[in-house]
């Protein structure tokens, strides 16, 4: 099973600042990695798939990069609506797995 | 538009089984896959399994193997999950989600709260 380790677990950021989240896979998953945003009481929202391709309707301030075992999600200028929990998800191997999540909170 | 509508909340006793349905609309059901993902209160997302809605073949997390089953009814555009031998640790929101046969789920159901309590 591919383990996904997200860091940091919590990131405190001021609105307008940049946020960078990391996801490390226990083995290579090429670029079969997605990022989700989840707010309390809501379903996850797909932000990025293929490591770097924004899903439909996702603002350009969200960007993803990486391949193999190291991946990054960057939010270039945090808006109030971006404070949430973010999960990475690999779909290269069975079983599919999610990272432990990273909370982006207001500083 | 794509919609996945799940059945309502359930309360079950330890040892019982639970069935949750996921009715799809707005797309060709048999051309996509359905995943089941759960989230215990305050915990991470946990992938449980997947069904190719066209052929009906399945993949499961080994954690649930033997007590978790996914099926589908193509005539009703509906996927189902059944989890048996429930314990309190199975208390969670269970969600279905759609993806291409290979890909990340992009559309999610509203979630179904399953509470296991004596």
gemmi code that builds the backbone of each chain (N, CA, C; Angstrom):
import gemmi

chains = {
    "A": [
        ("UNK", (0.846, -1.195, 0.000), (0.000, 0.000, 0.000), (0.883, 1.247, 0.000)),
        ("UNK", (0.521, 2.214, -0.859), (1.289, 3.456, -0.922), (0.864, 4.377, 0.210)),
        ("UNK", (1.795, 4.724, 1.056), (1.509, 5.682, 2.135), (1.813, 7.090, 1.642)),
        ("UNK", (0.913, 7.999, 1.944), (1.090, 9.408, 1.605), (1.253, 10.195, 2.892)),
        ("UNK", (2.368, 10.902, 3.002), (2.653, 11.690, 4.190), (2.579, 13.163, 3.842)),
        ("UNK", (1.670, 13.864, 4.488), (1.497, 15.286, 4.223), (2.192, 16.119, 5.295)),
        ("UNK", (2.758, 17.243, 4.860), (3.372, 18.166, 5.806), (3.196, 19.606, 5.305)),
        ("UNK", (3.142, 20.567, 6.224), (2.949, 20.333, 7.653), (1.516, 19.887, 7.936)),
        ("UNK", (1.259, 19.427, 9.129), (-0.100, 19.025, 9.484), (-1.021, 20.240, 9.608)),
        ("UNK", (-0.451, 21.339, 10.080), (-1.186, 22.596, 10.210), (-0.299, 23.718, 9.723)),
        ("UNK", (-0.884, 24.624, 8.963), (-0.166, 25.781, 8.439), (-0.968, 27.026, 8.785)),
        ("UNK", (-0.344, 27.938, 9.493), (-1.002, 29.203, 9.855), (-0.520, 30.287, 8.902)),
        ("UNK", (-1.457, 30.878, 8.176), (-1.117, 31.823, 7.119), (-2.064, 33.015, 7.192)),
        ("UNK", (-1.539, 34.196, 6.884), (-2.378, 35.383, 6.810), (-3.007, 35.489, 5.432)),
        ("UNK", (-4.223, 36.030, 5.351), (-4.839, 36.242, 4.032), (-3.907, 37.041, 3.129)),
        ("UNK", (-3.842, 36.615, 1.870), (-2.972, 37.281, 0.905), (-1.587, 36.664, 0.810)),
        ("UNK", (-1.224, 35.859, 1.806), (0.085, 35.213, 1.776), (0.037, 33.926, 0.960)),
        ("UNK", (1.206, 33.388, 0.724), (1.364, 32.153, -0.035), (1.388, 30.974, 0.921)),
        ("UNK", (0.756, 29.870, 0.503), (0.781, 28.640, 1.298), (1.312, 27.513, 0.444)),
        ("UNK", (2.217, 26.732, 1.004), (2.782, 25.587, 0.294), (2.619, 24.334, 1.136)),
        ("UNK", (1.967, 23.347, 0.555), (1.730, 22.071, 1.215), (2.477, 20.973, 0.478)),
        ("UNK", (2.937, 19.984, 1.244), (3.741, 18.915, 0.676), (3.070, 17.562, 0.876)),
        ("UNK", (3.333, 16.663, -0.065), (2.824, 15.307, 0.011), (3.933, 14.386, -0.493)),
        ("UNK", (4.329, 13.437, 0.336), (5.380, 12.500, -0.029), (4.791, 11.094, -0.086)),
        ("UNK", (5.081, 10.394, -1.190), (4.614, 9.021, -1.367), (5.704, 8.028, -0.985)),
        ("UNK", (5.293, 6.899, -0.453), (6.259, 5.886, -0.009), (6.910, 5.136, -1.167)),
        ("UNK", (6.359, 5.263, -2.362), (6.973, 4.737, -3.575), (6.485, 5.579, -4.743)),
        ("UNK", (7.125, 5.428, -5.880), (6.780, 6.278, -7.012), (5.343, 6.051, -7.481)),
        ("UNK", (4.658, 7.166, -7.679), (3.291, 7.113, -8.208), (3.189, 7.931, -9.491)),
        ("UNK", (4.320, 8.119, -10.147), (4.458, 8.969, -11.351), (3.760, 10.291, -11.081)),
        ("UNK", (2.738, 10.640, -11.884), (2.003, 11.888, -11.622), (0.536, 11.607, -11.302)),
        ("UNK", (0.257, 10.400, -10.830), (-1.122, 10.032, -10.512), (-1.503, 10.470, -9.100)),
        ("UNK", (-1.483, 11.768, -8.913), (-1.770, 12.358, -7.620), (-2.775, 13.486, -7.770)),
        ("UNK", (-3.710, 13.530, -6.833), (-4.732, 14.576, -6.817), (-4.691, 15.301, -5.473)),
        ("UNK", (-5.196, 16.524, -5.497), (-5.365, 17.316, -4.274), (-6.835, 17.679, -4.118)),
        ("UNK", (-7.304, 17.604, -2.878), (-8.678, 17.969, -2.547), (-8.677, 19.013, -1.438)),
        ("UNK", (-9.729, 19.826, -1.471), (-10.018, 20.764, -0.400), (-11.289, 20.301, 0.294)),
        ("UNK", (-11.279, 20.311, 1.617), (-12.495, 19.947, 2.346), (-12.775, 20.946, 3.451)),
        ("UNK", (-14.005, 21.437, 3.473), (-14.462, 22.325, 4.534), (-15.404, 21.549, 5.447)),
        ("UNK", (-15.559, 21.994, 6.694), (-16.392, 21.245, 7.652), (-17.797, 20.979, 7.118)),
        ("UNK", (-18.207, 19.726, 7.228), (-19.550, 19.350, 6.828), (-19.760, 19.245, 5.336)),
        ("UNK", (-18.683, 19.386, 4.550), (-18.814, 19.328, 3.096), (-18.030, 18.148, 2.534)),
        ("UNK", (-18.423, 17.750, 1.324), (-17.666, 16.738, 0.597), (-16.352, 17.333, 0.106)),
        ("UNK", (-15.359, 16.498, -0.098), (-14.107, 17.006, -0.691), (-14.358, 17.580, -2.086)),
        ("UNK", (-13.554, 18.584, -2.406), (-13.636, 19.241, -3.714), (-12.322, 19.001, -4.440)),
        ("UNK", (-12.398, 18.430, -5.635), (-11.189, 18.160, -6.405), (-10.578, 19.460, -6.895)),
        ("UNK", (-9.310, 19.672, -6.560), (-8.590, 20.869, -7.009), (-7.676, 20.570, -8.190)),
        ("UNK", (-6.887, 19.520, -8.030), (-5.791, 19.195, -8.945), (-5.788, 17.696, -9.197)),
        ("UNK", (-5.591, 17.289, -10.431), (-5.318, 15.881, -10.732), (-4.114, 15.819, -11.654)),
        ("UNK", (-3.588, 14.627, -11.846), (-2.386, 14.499, -12.656), (-1.236, 15.327, -12.116)),
        ("UNK", (-1.247, 15.550, -10.825), (-0.229, 16.303, -10.084), (-0.258, 17.809, -10.332)),
        ("UNK", (-0.706, 18.235, -11.524), (-0.576, 19.656, -11.843), (-1.727, 20.239, -12.655)),
        ("UNK", (-2.732, 19.453, -12.978), (-3.834, 19.936, -13.812), (-5.003, 20.384, -12.946)),
        ("UNK", (-5.334, 21.677, -13.030), (-6.466, 22.171, -12.242), (-7.774, 21.600, -12.762)),
        ("UNK", (-8.649, 21.246, -11.819), (-9.982, 20.781, -12.198), (-10.810, 21.963, -12.700)),
        ("UNK", (-11.898, 21.650, -13.352), (-12.765, 22.692, -13.910), (-13.237, 23.645, -12.824)),
        ("UNK", (-13.062, 24.941, -13.096), (-13.558, 25.971, -12.188), (-12.645, 26.307, -11.033)),
        ("UNK", (-11.495, 25.664, -10.953), (-10.566, 25.941, -9.850), (-9.725, 27.176, -10.198)),
        ("UNK", (-9.665, 28.138, -9.274), (-8.926, 29.375, -9.573), (-7.439, 29.135, -9.821)),
        ("UNK", (-6.858, 30.022, -10.588), (-5.451, 29.880, -10.986), (-4.489, 30.033, -9.810)),
        ("UNK", (-4.970, 30.548, -8.668), (-4.062, 30.682, -7.520), (-3.666, 29.314, -6.932)),
        ("UNK", (-4.400, 28.260, -7.315), (-4.040, 26.907, -6.904), (-3.151, 26.277, -7.982)),
        ("UNK", (-1.991, 25.781, -7.568), (-1.134, 25.092, -8.523), (-0.498, 23.867, -7.859)),
        ("UNK", (-0.280, 22.862, -8.667), (0.342, 21.642, -8.172), (1.565, 21.297, -8.991)),
        ("UNK", (2.509, 20.643, -8.338), (3.711, 20.215, -9.041), (4.245, 18.938, -8.422)),
        ("UNK", (5.199, 18.338, -9.125), (5.864, 17.159, -8.599), (5.630, 15.933, -9.443)),
        ("UNK", (6.423, 14.917, -9.159), (6.284, 13.613, -9.810), (7.082, 12.611, -9.004)),
        ("UNK", (6.774, 11.352, -9.215), (7.506, 10.321, -8.478), (7.012, 10.196, -7.055)),
        ("UNK", (7.747, 10.758, -6.122), (7.367, 10.643, -4.711), (7.158, 11.977, -4.007)),
        ("UNK", (7.473, 13.082, -4.639), (7.393, 14.382, -3.985), (6.462, 15.314, -4.735)),
        ("UNK", (5.487, 15.852, -4.000), (4.460, 16.689, -4.623), (4.201, 17.919, -3.764)),
        ("UNK", (3.764, 18.968, -4.449), (3.510, 20.236, -3.782), (2.204, 20.836, -4.273)),
        ("UNK", (1.439, 21.384, -3.343), (0.285, 22.219, -3.666), (0.598, 23.623, -3.166)),
        ("UNK", (0.476, 24.585, -4.049), (0.730, 25.978, -3.688), (-0.531, 26.798, -3.903)),
        ("UNK", (-0.846, 27.589, -2.900), (-1.929, 28.565, -3.030), (-1.242, 29.921, -3.008)),
        ("UNK", (-1.287, 30.629, -4.119), (-0.388, 31.774, -4.285), (-0.750, 32.949, -3.390)),
        ("UNK", (-2.022, 33.197, -3.182), (-2.457, 34.333, -2.361), (-3.753, 33.913, -1.682)),
        ("UNK", (-3.646, 33.554, -0.415), (-4.779, 32.935, 0.279), (-5.961, 33.891, 0.403)),
        ("UNK", (-7.107, 33.381, 0.016), (-8.370, 34.088, 0.204), (-9.082, 33.488, 1.414)),
        ("UNK", (-10.049, 34.214, 1.933), (-10.748, 33.746, 3.139), (-11.386, 32.377, 2.930)),
        ("UNK", (-11.842, 32.122, 1.717), (-12.530, 30.856, 1.438), (-11.565, 29.677, 1.296)),
        ("UNK", (-10.266, 29.932, 1.331), (-9.276, 28.858, 1.158), (-8.879, 28.207, 2.475)),
        ("UNK", (-9.334, 28.754, 3.586), (-8.991, 28.145, 4.866), (-9.824, 26.881, 5.032)),
        ("UNK", (-9.115, 25.746, 5.058), (-9.776, 24.442, 4.962), (-8.729, 23.365, 5.225)),
        ("UNK", (-9.152, 22.116, 5.083), (-8.224, 20.987, 5.162), (-7.973, 20.485, 3.742)),
        ("UNK", (-6.726, 20.171, 3.443), (-6.330, 19.718, 2.121), (-5.777, 18.294, 2.209)),
        ("UNK", (-6.223, 17.459, 1.269), (-5.778, 16.071, 1.220), (-5.136, 15.769, -0.120)),
        ("UNK", (-4.055, 15.000, -0.093), (-3.556, 14.429, -1.335), (-4.078, 12.995, -1.461)),
        ("UNK", (-4.137, 12.508, -2.679), (-4.740, 11.206, -2.987), (-3.986, 10.604, -4.164)),
        ("UNK", (-3.557, 9.351, -4.017), (-2.875, 8.695, -5.131), (-3.802, 7.684, -5.787)),
        ("UNK", (-3.759, 7.676, -7.124), (-4.566, 6.723, -7.872), (-3.697, 5.950, -8.854)),
        ("UNK", (-2.459, 5.742, -8.437), (-1.540, 4.949, -9.275), (-1.590, 3.468, -8.929)),
        ("UNK", (-1.729, 3.169, -7.650), (-1.685, 1.791, -7.167), (-2.974, 1.445, -6.433)),
        ("UNK", (-3.284, 0.134, -6.412), (-4.340, -0.365, -5.547), (-3.710, -0.824, -4.230)),
        ("UNK", (-4.364, -0.540, -3.087), (-5.563, 0.290, -2.964), (-5.233, 1.772, -3.111)),
        ("UNK", (-6.188, 2.539, -3.583), (-6.016, 3.984, -3.576), (-5.872, 4.439, -2.128)),
        ("UNK", (-5.165, 5.515, -1.912), (-4.943, 6.010, -0.560), (-4.998, 7.530, -0.519)),
        ("UNK", (-5.256, 8.037, 0.673), (-5.254, 9.476, 0.942), (-4.167, 9.786, 1.961)),
        ("UNK", (-3.663, 11.008, 1.881), (-2.792, 11.490, 2.922), (-3.576, 11.824, 4.179)),
        ("UNK", (-2.855, 12.173, 5.215), (-3.480, 12.438, 6.498), (-4.152, 13.795, 6.611)),
        ("UNK", (-3.953, 14.645, 5.623), (-4.594, 15.950, 5.625), (-3.690, 17.035, 6.180)),
        ("UNK", (-3.904, 18.247, 5.713), (-3.177, 19.411, 6.194), (-4.178, 20.547, 6.369)),
        ("UNK", (-4.208, 21.103, 7.570), (-5.157, 22.182, 7.853), (-4.486, 23.525, 7.608)),
        ("UNK", (-5.118, 24.344, 6.797), (-4.640, 25.710, 6.572), (-5.545, 26.632, 7.373)),
        ("UNK", (-4.966, 27.275, 8.372), (-5.757, 28.111, 9.267), (-5.299, 29.560, 9.208)),
        ("UNK", (-6.182, 30.425, 9.671), (-5.896, 31.852, 9.644), (-4.904, 32.197, 10.752)),
        ("UNK", (-3.849, 32.914, 10.357), (-2.843, 33.349, 11.339), (-3.319, 34.588, 12.079)),
    ],
    "B": [
        ("UNK", (-26.654, 18.031, -15.061), (-25.373, 18.010, -14.374), (-25.199, 16.698, -13.613)),
        ("UNK", (-23.959, 16.348, -13.363), (-23.671, 15.108, -12.650), (-24.151, 15.219, -11.209)),
        ("UNK", (-24.900, 14.218, -10.769), (-25.353, 14.169, -9.375), (-25.218, 12.754, -8.851)),
        ("UNK", (-24.787, 12.673, -7.610), (-24.765, 11.408, -6.880), (-25.562, 11.630, -5.607)),
        ("UNK", (-26.666, 10.913, -5.472), (-27.548, 11.103, -4.321), (-27.564, 9.821, -3.496)),
        ("UNK", (-27.170, 9.955, -2.250), (-27.054, 8.788, -1.374), (-28.276, 8.617, -0.486)),
        ("UNK", (-28.425, 7.417, 0.025), (-29.506, 7.122, 0.957), (-29.234, 7.782, 2.307)),
        ("UNK", (-30.231, 7.760, 3.174), (-30.185, 8.528, 4.398), (-29.397, 7.882, 5.532)),
        ("UNK", (-29.271, 8.651, 6.603), (-28.489, 8.236, 7.760), (-29.020, 6.937, 8.347)),
        ("UNK", (-28.092, 6.189, 8.950), (-28.427, 4.894, 9.537), (-27.878, 4.806, 10.954)),
        ("UNK", (-28.609, 4.138, 11.803), (-28.127, 3.803, 13.139), (-28.188, 2.285, 13.258)),
        ("UNK", (-27.064, 1.693, 13.582), (-26.980, 0.231, 13.633), (-26.363, -0.216, 14.962)),
        ("UNK", (-26.704, -1.439, 15.335), (-26.105, -2.029, 16.531), (-24.843, -2.783, 16.151)),
        ("UNK", (-23.918, -2.913, 17.078), (-22.702, -3.691, 16.808), (-23.048, -5.085, 16.321)),
        ("UNK", (-22.297, -5.523, 15.300), (-22.527, -6.832, 14.719), (-23.456, -6.822, 13.530)),
        ("UNK", (-24.198, -5.754, 13.357), (-25.144, -5.657, 12.237), (-24.423, -5.286, 10.943)),
        ("UNK", (-25.208, -5.216, 9.875), (-24.715, -4.785, 8.567), (-25.438, -3.509, 8.161)),
        ("UNK", (-24.814, -2.755, 7.275), (-25.441, -1.538, 6.753), (-25.299, -1.527, 5.236)),
        ("UNK", (-26.336, -1.048, 4.591), (-26.332, -0.865, 3.143), (-26.571, 0.594, 2.840)),
        ("UNK", (-25.761, 1.140, 1.950), (-25.911, 2.526, 1.520), (-25.979, 2.529, -0.007)),
        ("UNK", (-26.907, 3.295, -0.536), (-27.038, 3.391, -1.993), (-26.567, 4.738, -2.495)),
        ("UNK", (-26.247, 4.772, -3.770), (-25.699, 5.972, -4.426), (-26.302, 6.028, -5.826)),
        ("UNK", (-27.301, 6.894, -6.007), (-27.974, 6.976, -7.301), (-27.342, 8.066, -8.147)),
        ("UNK", (-26.908, 7.679, -9.341), (-26.217, 8.595, -10.245), (-27.172, 9.132, -11.307)),
        ("UNK", (-26.938, 10.364, -11.704), (-27.697, 10.950, -12.803), (-26.849, 11.979, -13.521)),
        ("UNK", (-27.238, 12.306, -14.746), (-26.555, 13.346, -15.501), (-25.381, 12.863, -16.332)),
        ("UNK", (-25.163, 11.557, -16.366), (-24.067, 11.027, -17.184), (-24.322, 9.550, -17.463)),
        ("UNK", (-23.492, 8.973, -18.340), (-23.595, 7.552, -18.660), (-22.964, 6.732, -17.539)),
        ("UNK", (-23.810, 6.165, -16.690), (-23.355, 5.466, -15.487), (-22.309, 4.401, -15.788)),
        ("UNK", (-22.486, 3.675, -16.891), (-21.616, 2.523, -17.162), (-20.246, 2.912, -17.727)),
        ("UNK", (-20.022, 4.192, -17.969), (-18.729, 4.622, -18.527), (-17.750, 5.098, -17.457)),
        ("UNK", (-18.148, 5.034, -16.219), (-17.326, 5.548, -15.131), (-17.235, 4.528, -13.996)),
        ("UNK", (-16.421, 4.884, -13.019), (-16.288, 4.081, -11.812), (-16.892, 4.826, -10.634)),
        ("UNK", (-17.245, 4.057, -9.622), (-17.721, 4.630, -8.362), (-16.793, 4.160, -7.243)),
        ("UNK", (-16.336, 5.099, -6.461), (-15.528, 4.811, -5.286), (-16.399, 4.966, -4.037)),
        ("UNK", (-16.004, 4.261, -2.979), (-16.581, 4.491, -1.651), (-15.451, 4.914, -0.719)),
        ("UNK", (-15.686, 6.015, -0.031), (-14.698, 6.631, 0.858), (-15.417, 6.932, 2.171)),
        ("UNK", (-14.759, 6.697, 3.283), (-15.398, 7.049, 4.544), (-14.531, 7.995, 5.347)),
        ("UNK", (-15.168, 8.682, 6.293), (-14.461, 9.630, 7.147), (-15.075, 9.566, 8.536)),
        ("UNK", (-14.321, 9.019, 9.476), (-14.759, 9.011, 10.864), (-14.668, 10.429, 11.423)),
        ("UNK", (-15.414, 10.728, 12.478), (-15.421, 12.089, 13.020), (-14.019, 12.597, 13.332)),
        ("UNK", (-13.664, 13.725, 12.721), (-12.369, 14.353, 12.960), (-11.171, 13.627, 12.372)),
        ("UNK", (-11.442, 12.620, 11.533), (-10.343, 11.812, 10.990), (-10.133, 12.068, 9.499)),
        ("UNK", (-9.150, 11.392, 8.949), (-8.796, 11.541, 7.538), (-9.799, 10.821, 6.645)),
        ("UNK", (-9.739, 11.126, 5.357), (-10.481, 10.367, 4.365), (-9.856, 8.976, 4.243)),
        ("UNK", (-10.708, 7.974, 4.089), (-10.229, 6.586, 4.009), (-10.890, 5.913, 2.810)),
        ("UNK", (-10.089, 5.518, 1.833), (-10.601, 4.861, 0.630), (-10.949, 3.417, 0.962)),
        ("UNK", (-12.140, 3.007, 0.559), (-12.627, 1.673, 0.897), (-12.654, 0.729, -0.307)),
        ("UNK", (-13.079, 1.237, -1.448), (-13.198, 0.341, -2.591), (-13.726, 1.062, -3.816)),
        ("UNK", (-13.859, 0.300, -4.920), (-14.137, 0.868, -6.241), (-14.863, -0.160, -7.067)),
        ("UNK", (-15.778, 0.298, -7.891), (-16.423, -0.605, -8.834), (-16.431, 0.037, -10.211)),
        ("UNK", (-16.071, -0.728, -11.213), (-16.240, -0.342, -12.601), (-17.728, -0.527, -12.895)),
        ("UNK", (-18.439, 0.578, -13.041), (-19.897, 0.485, -13.141), (-20.342, -0.220, -14.422)),
        ("UNK", (-19.475, -0.277, -15.426), (-19.830, -0.959, -16.658), (-19.712, -2.472, -16.531)),
        ("UNK", (-18.510, -2.940, -16.191), (-18.262, -4.378, -16.110), (-18.617, -4.976, -14.750)),
        ("UNK", (-18.617, -4.157, -13.736), (-18.944, -4.652, -12.408), (-17.765, -5.190, -11.623)),
        ("UNK", (-16.561, -5.130, -12.175), (-15.411, -5.606, -11.405), (-15.083, -4.616, -10.297)),
        ("UNK", (-14.516, -5.159, -9.231), (-14.298, -4.366, -8.025), (-12.861, -4.458, -7.524)),
        ("UNK", (-12.493, -3.462, -6.740), (-11.237, -3.447, -5.996), (-11.569, -2.987, -4.582)),
        ("UNK", (-10.914, -3.585, -3.583), (-11.184, -3.238, -2.195), (-9.891, -2.982, -1.437)),
        ("UNK", (-10.009, -2.120, -0.439), (-8.930, -2.005, 0.529), (-8.886, -3.283, 1.344)),
        ("UNK", (-7.685, -3.791, 1.550), (-7.548, -5.035, 2.302), (-8.091, -4.904, 3.720)),
        ("UNK", (-8.104, -3.677, 4.233), (-8.605, -3.447, 5.589), (-10.051, -3.922, 5.736)),
        ("UNK", (-10.813, -3.833, 4.640), (-12.233, -4.153, 4.713), (-12.570, -5.482, 4.023)),
        ("UNK", (-11.558, -6.112, 3.446), (-11.802, -7.343, 2.694), (-12.523, -8.366, 3.568)),
        ("UNK", (-13.545, -8.958, 2.983), (-14.295, -9.984, 3.694), (-15.565, -9.471, 4.340)),
        ("UNK", (-15.655, -8.176, 4.604), (-16.877, -7.660, 5.212), (-17.432, -6.450, 4.455)),
        ("UNK", (-16.862, -6.157, 3.296), (-17.287, -4.996, 2.517), (-17.549, -5.437, 1.084)),
        ("UNK", (-18.689, -5.041, 0.554), (-19.051, -5.429, -0.802), (-19.647, -4.231, -1.534)),
        ("UNK", (-19.211, -4.037, -2.756), (-19.787, -3.008, -3.625), (-20.486, -3.722, -4.783)),
        ("UNK", (-21.688, -3.290, -5.089), (-22.430, -3.799, -6.241), (-23.025, -2.619, -6.991)),
        ("UNK", (-23.600, -2.913, -8.154), (-24.284, -1.856, -8.877), (-25.434, -2.453, -9.661)),
        ("UNK", (-26.402, -1.607, -9.946), (-27.561, -1.954, -10.769), (-27.554, -0.963, -11.920)),
        ("UNK", (-27.123, -1.426, -13.083), (-26.997, -0.492, -14.207), (-28.360, 0.036, -14.662)),
        ("UNK", (-29.392, -0.772, -14.515), (-30.722, -0.317, -14.949), (-31.226, 0.826, -14.082)),
        ("UNK", (-30.731, 0.916, -12.862), (-31.133, 1.971, -11.936), (-30.047, 3.033, -11.762)),
        ("UNK", (-28.939, 2.877, -12.477), (-27.802, 3.808, -12.338), (-27.447, 4.024, -10.877)),
        ("UNK", (-27.384, 2.942, -10.149), (-27.175, 3.030, -8.705), (-26.083, 2.054, -8.267)),
        ("UNK", (-25.206, 2.547, -7.418), (-24.193, 1.710, -6.782), (-24.572, 1.524, -5.318)),
        ("UNK", (-24.122, 0.409, -4.768), (-24.447, 0.066, -3.391), (-23.193, -0.378, -2.661)),
        ("UNK", (-23.158, -0.112, -1.375), (-22.125, -0.682, -0.532), (-22.792, -1.377, 0.653)),
        ("UNK", (-22.186, -2.464, 1.054), (-22.628, -3.162, 2.248), (-21.413, -3.423, 3.131)),
        ("UNK", (-21.517, -3.022, 4.382), (-20.462, -3.264, 5.353), (-21.064, -4.074, 6.494)),
        ("UNK", (-20.446, -5.201, 6.790), (-20.996, -6.103, 7.800), (-20.127, -6.120, 9.060)),
        ("UNK", (-20.596, -6.853, 10.047), (-19.885, -7.000, 11.331), (-19.455, -5.650, 11.890)),
        ("UNK", (-20.402, -4.734, 11.952), (-20.108, -3.361, 12.358), (-19.650, -3.283, 13.809)),
        ("UNK", (-18.697, -2.379, 14.045), (-18.284, -2.018, 15.399), (-18.377, -0.502, 15.526)),
        ("UNK", (-18.154, -0.012, 16.725), (-18.217, 1.441, 16.937), (-17.186, 2.167, 16.081)),
        ("UNK", (-16.124, 1.498, 15.725), (-15.088, 2.129, 14.899), (-15.536, 2.338, 13.452)),
        ("UNK", (-16.670, 1.774, 13.098), (-17.220, 1.996, 11.753), (-18.139, 3.217, 11.705)),
        ("UNK", (-18.331, 3.881, 12.823), (-19.114, 5.117, 12.826), (-18.380, 6.157, 11.983)),
        ("UNK", (-19.028, 6.633, 10.938), (-18.371, 7.520, 9.975), (-19.394, 8.029, 8.975)),
        ("UNK", (-18.968, 9.007, 8.203), (-19.717, 9.419, 7.019), (-19.173, 8.627, 5.836)),
        ("UNK", (-20.058, 7.953, 5.135), (-19.693, 7.139, 3.975), (-20.128, 7.884, 2.720)),
        ("UNK", (-19.197, 8.046, 1.788), (-19.474, 8.812, 0.578), (-19.143, 8.009, -0.665)),
        ("UNK", (-19.975, 8.167, -1.683), (-19.633, 7.632, -2.996), (-19.074, 8.778, -3.837)),
        ("UNK", (-18.265, 8.425, -4.814), (-17.640, 9.438, -5.660), (-17.372, 8.833, -7.025)),
        ("UNK", (-17.480, 9.653, -8.060), (-17.319, 9.193, -9.433), (-15.955, 9.551, -9.969)),
        ("UNK", (-15.388, 8.618, -10.737), (-14.159, 8.932, -11.466), (-14.205, 8.246, -12.827)),
        ("UNK", (-13.283, 8.639, -13.692), (-13.008, 7.829, -14.864), (-12.490, 6.475, -14.363)),
        ("UNK", (-12.407, 5.493, -15.233), (-11.960, 4.174, -14.796), (-10.583, 4.244, -14.152)),
        ("UNK", (-9.733, 5.118, -14.651), (-8.476, 5.430, -13.969), (-8.485, 6.925, -13.724)),
        ("UNK", (-8.474, 7.321, -12.490), (-8.494, 8.743, -12.224), (-8.947, 9.042, -10.814)),
        ("UNK", (-8.875, 10.288, -10.475), (-9.287, 10.745, -9.158), (-10.774, 11.086, -9.155)),
        ("UNK", (-11.473, 10.732, -8.088), (-12.901, 11.088, -8.024), (-13.108, 12.589, -8.102)),
        ("UNK", (-14.015, 13.000, -8.990), (-14.250, 14.430, -9.159), (-15.627, 14.873, -8.726)),
        ("UNK", (-16.556, 13.941, -8.597), (-17.918, 14.254, -8.175), (-18.254, 13.362, -6.987)),
        ("UNK", (-18.829, 13.976, -5.959), (-19.084, 13.242, -4.725), (-20.558, 13.302, -4.362)),
        ("UNK", (-21.011, 12.247, -3.702), (-22.326, 12.275, -3.097), (-22.305, 13.143, -1.843)),
        ("UNK", (-23.485, 13.287, -1.246), (-23.596, 14.189, -0.089), (-23.133, 13.523, 1.216)),
        ("UNK", (-22.834, 12.225, 1.155), (-22.403, 11.519, 2.354), (-23.567, 10.960, 3.139)),
        ("UNK", (-23.329, 9.820, 3.762), (-24.336, 9.168, 4.600), (-23.698, 8.853, 5.948)),
        ("UNK", (-24.269, 9.401, 7.005), (-23.753, 9.137, 8.347), (-24.250, 7.778, 8.818)),
        ("UNK", (-23.304, 6.915, 9.166), (-23.625, 5.624, 9.758), (-23.109, 5.645, 11.198)),
        ("UNK", (-24.023, 5.465, 12.123), (-23.671, 5.452, 13.539), (-23.858, 4.044, 14.072)),
        ("UNK", (-22.814, 3.530, 14.697), (-22.888, 2.196, 15.288), (-22.863, 2.352, 16.797)),
        ("UNK", (-23.967, 1.959, 17.416), (-24.088, 2.150, 18.864), (-25.031, 1.118, 19.438)),
        ("UNK", (-24.665, 0.636, 20.618), (-25.543, -0.330, 21.279), (-26.657, 0.387, 22.037)),
    ],
}
model = gemmi.Model(1)
for chain_id, residues in chains.items():
    chain = gemmi.Chain(chain_id)
    for i, (resn, *xyz) in enumerate(residues, 1):
        res = gemmi.Residue()
        res.name, res.seqid = resn, gemmi.SeqId(i, " ")
        for name, pos in zip(("N", "CA", "C"), xyz):
            atom = gemmi.Atom()
            atom.name, atom.element = name, gemmi.Element(name[0])
            atom.pos, atom.b_iso = gemmi.Position(*pos), 0.0
            res.add_atom(atom)
        chain.add_residue(res)
    model.add_chain(chain)
structure = gemmi.Structure()
structure.add_model(model)
structure.setup_entities()
